Amino acid sequence: MTATPAPALSAVSGQFESIFGSAPDGVWQAPGRVNLIGEHTDYNEGFVLPFAIDKAAKVAVRLRGDSCVRLLSTFGKQGLVETETTTLAPGSAKGWTKYPLGVVWALGQLGLDVPGFDLLMDSDVPLGAGLSSSHAIECAVIMALNDLTGAGLGLEDMVLATQRAENDFVGAPTGIMDQSASLRGSKGHAVFLDCRNQSVQLIPFDPREAGLVLLVIDTKVSHSHADGGYASRRESCEVGAQVLGVTALRDVGIGDLEEASGLLDSATFRRVRHIVTENDRVLQTVERLTTDGPAHIGLLLDASHASMRDDFEISCPELDLAVETSRAHGAIGARMTGGGFGGSAIALTPVGHEQEVRDAVVRAFAAAGFTTPDVFPVTPAAGAARLA
């Protein structure tokens, strides 16, 4: 990950000390992520290609001698929250605190005795933008607790523990992509993840070296995975797999779609078709990045967005406008990224067209009466780590 400037690190430690009375035991950082391609394929045991970004959550933590947990963030209206490790249960936490407390609960489910602790959280990952701000918090916290308690968890263990926190404590039926990118990212690379067995291959992805910039367009349409839209898509995929007689949609190939169309209702078939074709697009993207470089993946990004818009139906007018406007003003490929129903789009853009794309998207949103979007570049960064 890009090194955290000393003043920023000192500020987090200093704030912790002023709030909790003494210095933290350490400071940990975990990045958000952008999913380059491979949407909703993770919980179908398929392929994804995210990368860690140069925006991250930082947590300063100090263990306590009792079971009390005290949590505070540097943003938002939620003040200091106090609870006990012994009373945690699904649904017992509110706001951002459900993510660190979910990690504590999940570690408890593994039989680990997590002591109380004080925690100050700071993050520059945009909230609700589809850049995995929640998983960044979870990954920073599990890294901290793993180090401080000597639990000895490996990266795969931490991925599954944070997934359990999301699924069973937070109530969001997500897969393993986001935390895998945050924990296993590498500067200048995307993380090619096989969600069936957690195997990872780092794929070179350096847009700047190719004369490109990856722009994130935060539409300001907030989304949440713990709602009906995400859950209903997952349910459709499970129904499709059951009807087709496979363990997961990972096992359905492009050549099987014609037969599937005769076995499934039209809505379920469209959901299945997105997953099957999206897995294929991930594999094609990996091949093109490996052999030809980032300048050759634009059409695959476009096709991915069309599939999410038309087959999986998780886009929205703001995302569609961001993608269409970016392409019309110089981007070589664009797509929505994340779970959908809001959040962000990405636009792979030649460096010389960066400002044109930014300006055009802002103008288009204003003309449509939408909230002004944030448009900013991200670069592939390293994964979670201890900073101090």
C-alpha positions in Angstrom: 0.0 0.0 0.0 1.1 3.6 -0.5 2.9 4.6 2.6 0.8 6.5 5.1 2.3 10.0 5.6 3.9 10.3 9.1 1.6 13.3 10.0 -1.5 11.3 9.2 -0.3 8.3 11.2 0.7 10.6 14.1 -2.7 12.2 14.0 -4.5 8.9 14.5 -2.2 7.9 17.3 -2.4 11.3 18.9 -6.2 11.4 18.7 -6.4 7.9 20.3 -4.2 9.0 23.1 -6.2 12.2 23.8 -9.5 10.2 23.8 -8.5 7.0 25.6 -5.7 8.4 27.9 -2.7 6.5 26.6 -1.0 5.5 23.3 -2.4 2.6 21.2 -0.7 -0.7 21.0 -0.5 -0.2 17.3 -2.1 1.2 14.1 -3.3 -1.0 11.2 -4.6 -0.1 7.8 -6.7 -2.0 5.2 -7.7 -0.7 1.8 -11.0 -0.4 0.0 -11.2 -2.1 -3.3 -12.4 -1.6 -6.9 -13.6 -4.7 -8.7 -12.2 -4.4 -12.2 -14.5 -7.2 -13.4 -16.5 -10.1 -12.1 -19.7 -9.0 -10.3 -21.8 -11.3 -8.2 -19.7 -14.2 -9.3 -18.0 -14.6 -5.9 -20.9 -16.3 -4.1 -21.4 -18.5 -7.1 -17.9 -20.0 -6.6 -16.7 -18.2 -9.7 -13.9 -15.8 -10.7 -13.3 -12.2 -9.8 -10.6 -9.6 -10.5 -10.6 -6.8 -7.9 -7.7 -4.7 -6.8 -6.9 -2.9 -3.5 -7.0 0.9 -3.8 -5.0 3.8 -2.4 -7.9 4.7 0.0 -8.0 2.8 3.3 -9.4 2.4 6.8 -7.0 2.9 9.7 -7.6 1.6 13.2 -5.6 2.5 16.3 -6.2 -0.3 18.9 -5.2 -1.0 22.5 -6.1 -4.1 24.4 -7.8 -3.9 27.8 -7.8 -6.1 30.8 -11.5 -6.6 30.9 -14.3 -7.5 28.4 -15.3 -3.9 27.6 -15.0 -2.6 24.0 -14.9 1.1 23.4 -15.3 2.3 19.8 -15.1 5.8 18.2 -14.7 7.0 14.6 -13.3 10.3 13.4 -16.4 10.9 11.3 -20.2 10.7 11.5 -22.5 11.5 14.3 -22.2 8.3 16.3 -20.2 9.1 19.4 -18.2 6.8 21.7 -19.9 3.3 21.8 -19.3 1.0 24.7 -20.2 -2.7 24.8 -19.0 -6.0 26.1 -17.4 -8.8 24.1 -19.6 -11.3 26.1 -22.9 -9.8 25.0 -22.4 -9.6 21.2 -25.1 -11.2 19.0 -26.3 -10.7 15.5 -28.4 -7.5 15.3 -26.9 -6.1 18.5 -24.8 -3.4 16.9 -25.7 -0.3 14.9 -24.0 2.0 12.4 -20.3 1.5 11.5 -19.7 -0.4 14.8 -21.4 -3.5 13.5 -18.3 -4.2 11.3 -15.6 -4.3 14.0 -18.0 -5.9 16.5 -18.9 -8.5 13.9 -15.3 -9.4 13.6 -15.1 -9.9 17.4 -18.2 -12.1 17.3 -16.9 -14.1 14.4 -13.6 -14.7 16.1 -15.6 -15.9 19.1 -17.4 -18.3 16.9 -14.0 -19.8 16.1 -13.4 -20.4 19.8 -11.0 -17.5 20.2 -11.2 -15.5 23.4 -11.0 -11.9 22.3 -10.3 -9.4 25.2 -11.8 -6.0 25.5 -10.1 -3.2 23.6 -10.3 0.5 22.8 -10.4 1.4 19.1 -10.3 4.6 17.1 -11.2 4.3 13.4 -10.4 6.7 10.6 -11.1 6.1 6.9 -10.9 7.9 3.5 -12.8 5.1 1.7 -16.0 6.8 0.5 -19.1 5.4 2.3 -21.8 3.7 0.3 -19.9 4.1 -2.9 -19.4 0.4 -3.7 -15.7 0.6 -2.8 -16.0 -1.8 0.2 -15.6 0.7 3.0 -17.2 -1.9 5.4 -14.7 -4.6 4.5 -11.8 -2.2 4.8 -12.8 -1.7 8.5 -13.3 -5.4 9.1 -9.9 -6.3 7.6 -8.1 -3.6 9.5 -9.7 -4.8 12.7 -9.1 -8.5 12.2 -5.4 -7.8 11.3 -5.1 -5.8 14.6 -6.8 -8.4 16.8 -4.9 -11.3 15.1 -1.6 -9.5 15.8 -2.4 -8.4 19.3 -3.9 -11.6 20.6 -1.4 -13.9 18.8 -4.3 -15.9 17.3 -2.1 -17.0 14.4 -4.8 -16.8 11.7 -3.6 -17.0 8.1 -5.0 -14.8 5.3 -7.5 -17.5 4.3 -8.7 -17.8 7.8 -9.2 -14.0 8.1 -11.1 -13.9 4.8 -13.6 -16.5 6.0 -13.9 -14.9 9.4 -14.8 -11.5 8.0 -17.2 -13.2 5.6 -18.9 -14.8 8.6 -19.1 -11.4 10.3 -20.8 -9.9 7.2 -23.1 -12.8 6.6 -24.2 -13.8 10.1 -23.6 -10.7 12.2 -24.2 -7.8 9.8 -26.8 -9.7 7.8 -25.2 -9.1 4.3 -25.1 -12.2 2.1 -21.8 -11.3 0.5 -19.0 -13.5 -0.8 -15.3 -13.4 -0.2 -14.1 -11.0 -2.9 -13.9 -7.7 -1.0 -11.9 -9.0 2.0 -9.7 -11.0 -0.3 -8.8 -7.9 -2.3 -8.2 -5.9 0.9 -6.1 -8.5 2.6 -4.2 -9.9 -0.4 -3.8 -6.9 -2.7 -0.4 -6.0 -4.2 0.7 -2.7 -5.6 0.5 -2.6 -9.4 -1.6 -5.8 -9.6 -5.1 -7.1 -9.6 -6.1 -10.1 -7.5 -7.4 -12.9 -9.7 -9.4 -15.0 -7.2 -11.0 -18.4 -7.6 -13.8 -18.1 -5.1 -14.2 -21.9 -5.0 -10.8 -22.7 -3.4 -9.5 -19.2 -2.5 -6.5 -19.6 -4.8 -5.0 -16.3 -5.9 -2.9 -15.1 -8.8 -1.6 -11.6 -9.0 -2.1 -10.1 -12.4 -0.1 -7.1 -13.6 -2.4 -4.1 -13.8 -0.8 -0.7 -13.9 -2.9 1.7 -15.9 -0.5 4.6 -15.6 2.3 2.6 -17.2 -0.1 2.0 -20.2 -1.0 5.8 -20.4 -4.3 5.2 -18.8 -6.1 6.3 -15.6 -8.9 4.4 -13.8 -11.5 6.9 -12.8 -14.1 6.1 -10.1 -17.4 7.9 -10.5 -19.2 7.9 -7.1 -22.8 8.6 -8.1 -23.7 9.4 -4.5 -26.5 6.9 -4.7 -25.9 5.0 -1.5 -26.4 1.3 -1.4 -26.4 -1.5 1.2 -25.7 -5.2 0.8 -28.0 -5.9 3.8 -31.2 -5.3 1.8 -33.6 -7.2 -0.4 -32.1 -6.5 -3.8 -28.7 -8.2 -3.2 -30.3 -11.1 -1.3 -32.9 -11.7 -4.1 -30.2 -11.9 -6.7 -28.3 -14.4 -4.7 -31.5 -16.4 -4.1 -32.1 -16.5 -7.9 -28.6 -17.8 -8.5 -29.2 -20.6 -5.9 -32.5 -21.5 -7.5 -30.8 -21.6 -11.0 -28.0 -23.9 -9.7 -30.5 -26.2 -8.1 -32.7 -26.5 -11.2 -29.6 -27.1 -13.4 -28.3 -29.7 -11.0 -24.9 -28.1 -10.3 -23.2 -27.2 -7.1 -22.9 -23.6 -8.1 -23.2 -21.5 -11.3 -19.5 -21.7 -11.6 -20.1 -25.2 -13.1 -22.3 -23.8 -16.0 -20.5 -23.0 -19.2 -21.4 -20.7 -22.1 -22.4 -23.8 -24.1 -24.9 -24.8 -21.5 -27.0 -21.6 -21.7 -29.2 -22.8 -24.5 -30.4 -25.8 -22.6 -30.7 -23.7 -19.4 -33.1 -21.3 -21.2 -35.6 -24.1 -21.6 -35.4 -25.1 -17.9 -35.6 -21.7 -16.1 -38.2 -18.9 -16.0 -37.1 -15.8 -17.9 -35.9 -13.8 -14.9 -33.9 -16.6 -13.4 -32.4 -17.4 -16.7 -31.2 -13.8 -17.1 -29.6 -13.9 -13.7 -27.8 -17.2 -14.6 -26.7 -15.8 -18.0 -25.1 -12.9 -16.3 -23.1 -15.1 -14.0 -22.0 -17.5 -16.7 -20.9 -14.8 -19.2 -19.3 -12.7 -16.4 -17.1 -15.6 -15.4 -16.0 -15.9 -19.0 -15.3 -12.1 -19.2 -13.1 -12.4 -16.1 -11.0 -15.1 -17.7 -10.8 -13.1 -20.9 -9.7 -10.0 -19.0 -7.0 -11.9 -17.2 -5.7 -13.3 -20.5 -5.6 -9.9 -22.1 -3.9 -8.2 -19.2 -1.3 -10.9 -19.1 -0.6 -10.8 -22.9 -1.6 -7.4 -24.2 -2.1 -5.0 -21.2 -4.8 -2.7 -19.9 -5.5 -1.0 -23.2 -7.1 -4.1 -24.5 -9.9 -4.8 -21.9 -12.2 -1.9 -22.6 -14.9 -3.8 -24.6 -15.0 -6.4 -21.8 -15.8 -3.7 -19.3 -18.5 -2.4 -21.5 -20.1 -5.9 -22.0 -20.0 -6.4 -18.2 -22.0 -3.3 -17.6 -24.6 -4.2 -20.2 -25.0 -7.6 -18.6 -25.4 -6.1 -15.1 -27.9 -3.6 -16.5 -30.0 -5.9 -18.6 -29.6 -9.4 -17.3 -28.8 -9.0 -13.6 -30.7 -5.7 -13.3 -28.6 -4.1 -10.6 -27.7 -0.8 -12.3 -29.6 2.5 -11.9 -30.0 5.7 -14.0 -27.1 7.4 -12.4 -24.7 4.5 -13.1 -25.9 4.1 -16.6 -25.4 7.8 -17.3 -21.9 7.7 -15.8 -20.9 4.8 -18.0 -22.5 6.2 -21.2 -21.1 9.7 -20.7 -17.6 8.4 -20.0 -17.6 6.3 -23.1 -18.8 9.2 -25.2 -16.0 11.4 -24.0 -12.9 9.2 -24.4 -13.0 6.3 -21.9 -12.0 3.1 -23.6 -14.3 1.0 -21.3 -16.6 1.6 -18.4 -18.9 -0.3 -16.0 -20.6 -0.1 -12.7 -18.6 -1.7 -9.9 -19.7 -3.3 -6.7 -22.9 -4.9 -5.6 -25.1 -2.5 -7.5 -28.3 -0.5 -6.8 -26.1 2.6 -6.6 -22.5 3.2 -5.7 -19.8 3.8 -8.3 -18.8 3.3 -11.9 -15.3 3.0 -13.2 -14.0 4.4 -16.5 -10.7 3.3 -17.9 -9.5 6.5 -19.6 -6.5 7.7 -21.6 -4.6 10.2 -19.5 -5.2 12.9 -22.0 -9.0 12.5 -21.7 -9.2 12.4 -17.9 -10.4 16.0 -17.5 -12.8 15.8 -20.4 -14.5 12.7 -18.9 -14.7 14.3 -15.4 -16.2 17.5 -16.8 -18.7 15.7 -19.1 -19.9 13.4 -16.3 -20.5 16.4 -13.9 -22.4 18.3 -16.6 -24.5 15.3 -17.5 -25.5 14.7 -13.9 -26.4 18.4 -13.5 -28.5 18.3 -16.7 -30.4 15.2 -15.4 -31.0 16.7 -12.0 -28.8 14.2 -10.2 -26.6 14.9 -7.2 -23.1 16.0 -8.2 -20.9 13.0 -8.4 -17.3 12.7 -7.1 -14.9 11.7 -9.8 -11.4 10.6 -8.8 -8.5 8.3 -9.9 -7.5 5.2 -8.0 -4.4 3.1 -8.3 -3.7 -0.6 -7.4 -2.2 -0.6 -3.9 -0.9 -3.2 -1.4 -3.1 -5.0 1.0 -3.7 -4.7 4.7 -0.7 -4.2 7.0 0.4 -2.9 10.4 1.6 0.6 10.2 3.0 1.2 13.7 
